[in-house]
């Protein structure tokens, strides 16, 4: 499925939307998809109002402050020696200052992943500067350098920027997110509220979360297999490191859950539920951005739009994805799918949201076969579709 957005708008860099943590999207390897549009995201927002929980990107919008280090001593055998971790890791953590083309300013965090200046962060941190803005990076020793955008991936909310320095830069050690266990202690490093070089500690609260978060042009990114942590992370921590007790990168802090306040507005502070993109995904995508400037995903060769519930009833279904166009000679056309069909399932998973398709696209490869359930003229049909290179 191709990435056409029917109603683009300006990137925002932060927002409040998402799902109740724990309501994961099933993600077998299936189909490519366009990004979700605003009408679909309204469904998520309605659910959040009912449950009293929201998901918020944590880029910031805060002016960078003075450099501080909040080192936490090891309290027991179940926690890291955060002071030791801070000493080893903080030189590899940066504060990213963002100025948009209209002059708006915000900040986020990042980590140095190569000694020649490549820095991994979140897409929503740098997106305000993606069209004519500027970026700068502050290091833990207080010096600043201009940065340039290398590339970004709105689907996974990751990006890479680069700085030029006279000397090789310290590089964060890479861990293994696949070896994490629930309850394992971790440390988060970044620039919450613009306070550079801040350190907090906690544990891995859960693993394998699949979480939609706002992205560019009213689209959703999907954090597949995200790490849930109770380490305190706040606006400005986005793009910063989640590390194990040996100071090795295991995740990229990206979003937090928030609870609406008494005035009906969401609290933007930490409530102990944060989400990080696993290192295994983040580093793979980072190197693809460094090598190619972008990330490619397999395609199903069709464009889809979510069907509003009232319209879905007319098709005799609960929900689905309306096929608006099919690429001639593409995978969908070869499987017999036509414009006007309504996709109802992919590899047995209900096609209830474009977020589901995005998650499946992220975990798919060209050549994967997809079982597609769809409705045509009131009749249920099935087809096998083989994904092609995007």
HUQUI-V847026 format. One record per pair of residues at least 6 apart in sequence whose ideal C-beta (glycine too) atoms are under 8 Angstrom apart, sorted by the first residue. I is the first residue (numbers start at 0). J is the second residue. Records with the same first field share a line. If there is no record, write none. Layout:
I->J / J
This chain:
0->30 / 31 / 32 / 33 / 298 / 299 / 300 / 301 / 302 / 303 / 331 / 356 / 360
1->31 / 33 / 298 / 300 / 301 / 302 / 326 / 389
2->33 / 34
3->33 / 302
4->33 / 34 / 36 / 216 / 217 / 218
5->36 / 304
6->36 / 37 / 217
7->216 / 217
8->216 / 217
9->216
10->123 / 126 / 127 / 129 / 130 / 215 / 216
11->123 / 126 / 127 / 213
12->56 / 58 / 60 / 97 / 99 / 105 / 123 / 124 / 126 / 127
13->55 / 56 / 57 / 58 / 59 / 60 / 105 / 123 / 234
14->55 / 56 / 123 / 213
15->53 / 54 / 55 / 56 / 213 / 257 / 265 / 267
16->40 / 43 / 44 / 47 / 53 / 54 / 211 / 212 / 213 / 219
17->43 / 47 / 53 / 54 / 55 / 210 / 211 / 212 / 213 / 254 / 256
18->43 / 46 / 47 / 54 / 210 / 211
19->46 / 47 / 50 / 52
20->52 / 54 / 205 / 208 / 210 / 227 / 256 / 272 / 274
21->205 / 208
23->207 / 208 / 209 / 210
24->209 / 211 / 221 / 352 / 354 / 355 / 358
25->209 / 348 / 355
26->209 / 223 / 224 / 355 / 358 / 359 / 362
27->346 / 347 / 348 / 359 / 362
28->346 / 359 / 362 / 363 / 364 / 367
29->345 / 346 / 348 / 356 / 359 / 360 / 362 / 363 / 367 / 369
30->299 / 345 / 356 / 359 / 360 / 363 / 369 / 371 / 384 / 386
31->296 / 297 / 298 / 299 / 356 / 359 / 360 / 363 / 386 / 389
32->299 / 303 / 320 / 353 / 355 / 356 / 357 / 359 / 360
33->302 / 303 / 304 / 353 / 356
34->153 / 154 / 214 / 216 / 218 / 219 / 353 / 357
35->211 / 218 / 219 / 305 / 352 / 353 / 354 / 357
36->217 / 218 / 304 / 305 / 353
37->217
38->305 / 307
39->219 / 305 / 352 / 353 / 354
40->213 / 217 / 219
42->352
43->211
47->53 / 54
48->259
51->258 / 259
52->256 / 257 / 258
53->256 / 257 / 258 / 259 / 265
54->210 / 211 / 212 / 254 / 255 / 256 / 257 / 274
55->234 / 254 / 255 / 256 / 257 / 265 / 267
56->121 / 123 / 156 / 212 / 213 / 237 / 253 / 254
57->107 / 191 / 232 / 233 / 234 / 235 / 236 / 237 / 252 / 253 / 254 / 255 / 273
58->105 / 106 / 107 / 121 / 123 / 124 / 234 / 235 / 237 / 238
59->105 / 106 / 107 / 124 / 190 / 191 / 192 / 193 / 234 / 235 / 237
60->104 / 105 / 106 / 234
61->105 / 106 / 192 / 193 / 234 / 235
62->104 / 106 / 193
63->94 / 96 / 106 / 137 / 190 / 193 / 195
64->192 / 193 / 194 / 195
65->194 / 195
66->137 / 139 / 141 / 195 / 196
67->194 / 195 / 196 / 197
68->85 / 89 / 196 / 197 / 198
69->197 / 198 / 199
70->81 / 82 / 85 / 86 / 198
71->78 / 81 / 82 / 198 / 199 / 200
72->80 / 81 / 82
73->79 / 80 / 81 / 82
77->182 / 184 / 202
78->184 / 200
79->184 / 185 / 186 / 200 / 243 / 244
80->244
81->186 / 198 / 199 / 200
83->246
84->186 / 198 / 242 / 244 / 245 / 246
85->186 / 188 / 198
87->246
88->171 / 186 / 188 / 240 / 242 / 246
89->139 / 188 / 196 / 198
90->138 / 139 / 140 / 169
91->110 / 111 / 168 / 169 / 170 / 171 / 240
92->108 / 109 / 110 / 111 / 139 / 171 / 188 / 189 / 196 / 239 / 240
93->108 / 109 / 110 / 111 / 118 / 136 / 137 / 138 / 139
94->106 / 107 / 108 / 136 / 137 / 189 / 190 / 193 / 195 / 196 / 235
95->106 / 107 / 108 / 109 / 118 / 120 / 124 / 125 / 134 / 135 / 136 / 146 / 160 / 238
96->104 / 105 / 106 / 134 / 135 / 136 / 137 / 143
97->104 / 105 / 106 / 107 / 124 / 125 / 127 / 128 / 132 / 133 / 134
98->104 / 127 / 128 / 132 / 133 / 134
99->105 / 127 / 128 / 131 / 132
100->128 / 130 / 131 / 132
103->127
105->124 / 127
106->124 / 190 / 193 / 235
107->120 / 121 / 123 / 124 / 125 / 189 / 190 / 235 / 236 / 237 / 238 / 239
108->120 / 124 / 188 / 189 / 190 / 235 / 236 / 237 / 238 / 239 / 240 / 252
109->118 / 119 / 120 / 124 / 136 / 160 / 238 / 239
110->118 / 119 / 120 / 171 / 188 / 238 / 239 / 240 / 248 / 251
111->117 / 118 / 168 / 169 / 170 / 171
112->118 / 119 / 170 / 171 / 173 / 282 / 285
113->168 / 170 / 289
114->167 / 168 / 169 / 170
115->167 / 168
116->161 / 162 / 163 / 164 / 168
117->149 / 159 / 160 / 161 / 285 / 289
118->136 / 146 / 159 / 160 / 161 / 162
119->157 / 158 / 159 / 238 / 251 / 281 / 282 / 285
120->157 / 158 / 159 / 160 / 237 / 238 / 251
121->156 / 157 / 158 / 237 / 238 / 251 / 253
122->151 / 152 / 153 / 155 / 156 / 157 / 158 / 214 / 215 / 220
123->156 / 212 / 213 / 214 / 220 / 237
124->158 / 237 / 238
125->134 / 148 / 151 / 158 / 160
126->151 / 153 / 158 / 215
128->134 / 148
129->148 / 151
133->145
134->145 / 146 / 147 / 148 / 160
135->143 / 144 / 145 / 146
136->143 / 144 / 145 / 146 / 160 / 162
137->143 / 195
138->144
139->195 / 196
144->162 / 163 / 164
145->162
146->160 / 161 / 162
147->160 / 161
148->158 / 159 / 160
149->158 / 159 / 160 / 161 / 288 / 289 / 292
150->158 / 159 / 288 / 289 / 291 / 292 / 293 / 294
151->157 / 158 / 159 / 288
152->158 / 284 / 288 / 293 / 294
153->214 / 215 / 216 / 218 / 220
154->214 / 220 / 221 / 294 / 296 / 357 / 360 / 361
155->220 / 221 / 222 / 223 / 276 / 280 / 281 / 284 / 294 / 361
156->212 / 214 / 220 / 222 / 253 / 276
157->251 / 276 / 281 / 284 / 285 / 288
158->238 / 288
159->285 / 288 / 289
162->168
171->240 / 242 / 246 / 247 / 248
172->245 / 246 / 247 / 248
173->247 / 248 / 278 / 282
174->242 / 243 / 245 / 247 / 248 / 249 / 278
175->247 / 249 / 278 / 279
176->226 / 249 / 250 / 277 / 278 / 279 / 280
177->277 / 279
179->203 / 206 / 226 / 243 / 249
180->203 / 206
181->203 / 204 / 205 / 206
182->202 / 203
183->202 / 203 / 243
184->200 / 201 / 202 / 203 / 243 / 244
185->200 / 201 / 202 / 203 / 228 / 230 / 241 / 242 / 243 / 244 / 249 / 250
186->198 / 199 / 200 / 201 / 230 / 241 / 242 / 243 / 244 / 246
187->198 / 199 / 200 / 201 / 228 / 230 / 231 / 232 / 236 / 239 / 240 / 241 / 242 / 252 / 273
188->196 / 197 / 198 / 239 / 240 / 242
189->197 / 232 / 235 / 236 / 237 / 238 / 239 / 240 / 252
190->196 / 197 / 235 / 236 / 239
191->197 / 231 / 232 / 233 / 234 / 235 / 236
192->233 / 234 / 235
193->235
194->235
197->236
199->230 / 231 / 232
200->230
201->228 / 229 / 230 / 231 / 271
202->228 / 229 / 230
203->226 / 227 / 228
204->227 / 228 / 229 / 271 / 272
205->226 / 227
206->224 / 226 / 227
207->224 / 225
208->222 / 224 / 225 / 226 / 227 / 274
209->221 / 222 / 223 / 224 / 225 / 358
210->221 / 222 / 225 / 254 / 274
211->219 / 220 / 221 / 222 / 352 / 354 / 357
212->219 / 220 / 221 / 222 / 253 / 254 / 274
213->219 / 220
214->220
219->353 / 354 / 357
220->357
221->354 / 357 / 358 / 361
222->253 / 254 / 274 / 276
223->280 / 358 / 361 / 362
224->277 / 280
225->250 / 253 / 274 / 275 / 276 / 277
226->241 / 249 / 250 / 274 / 275 / 276 / 277
227->272 / 273 / 274
228->241 / 250 / 273 / 274 / 275
229->271 / 272 / 273
230->241 / 273
231->269 / 271
232->239 / 252 / 255 / 269 / 273
233->255 / 267 / 268 / 269
234->267
236->252 / 273
237->252 / 253 / 254
238->251 / 252 / 253
239->251 / 252
240->248 / 250 / 251 / 252
241->248 / 249 / 250 / 251 / 252 / 275
242->248 / 249
243->249
248->278 / 282
249->275 / 277 / 278
250->275 / 276 / 277 / 278 / 281
251->275 / 276 / 278 / 281
252->273 / 274 / 275
253->274 / 275 / 276
254->273 / 274
255->269 / 270 / 272 / 273 / 274
256->270 / 272 / 273 / 274
257->265 / 266 / 267 / 268 / 270
258->265 / 266 / 270
259->265 / 266
260->266
280->361
284->294
287->293 / 294 / 295
288->294
295->388 / 389
296->360 / 361 / 363 / 389
297->360 / 363 / 364 / 365 / 367 / 386 / 387 / 388 / 389
298->326 / 329 / 330 / 386 / 387 / 388 / 389
299->329 / 330 / 331 / 369 / 384 / 386 / 387
300->325 / 326 / 328 / 329 / 330 / 331 / 332 / 333 / 387
301->322 / 324 / 325 / 326 / 329 / 330 / 331 / 336
302->322 / 323 / 324 / 325
303->320 / 321 / 322 / 323 / 342 / 353 / 356
304->320 / 321 / 323 / 353
305->318 / 319 / 320 / 321 / 352 / 353
306->314 / 316 / 318 / 319 / 320 / 321 / 341
308->317 / 318
311->317 / 318 / 319
314->341 / 374 / 377
315->374 / 377
316->341 / 343 / 374
317->349 / 351
318->349 / 350 / 351 / 352
319->341 / 342 / 343 / 350 / 351 / 373 / 374
320->341 / 342 / 350 / 353 / 356
321->339 / 340 / 341
322->331 / 336 / 337 / 338 / 339 / 340 / 341 / 342 / 373
323->338
324->338
325->331 / 332 / 336 / 337 / 338
326->332
329->387
330->384 / 385 / 386 / 387
331->384
333->384 / 385
334->371 / 382 / 383 / 384 / 385
335->382
336->342 / 371 / 373 / 382 / 384
337->375
339->375
340->373 / 374 / 375 / 380
341->373 / 374 / 375
342->350 / 371 / 372 / 373
343->349 / 350 / 372 / 373 / 374 / 379
344->350 / 370 / 371 / 372
345->355 / 356 / 359 / 369 / 370 / 371 / 372
346->359 / 369 / 370
347->370
348->355 / 359
349->355
350->356 / 372
363->386
364->386
365->386 / 387 / 388 / 389
366->385 / 386
367->385 / 386
368->383 / 384 / 385 / 386
369->383 / 384 / 385 / 386
370->381 / 382 / 383
371->381 / 382 / 383 / 384
372->379 / 380 / 381
373->379 / 380 / 381 / 382
374->380
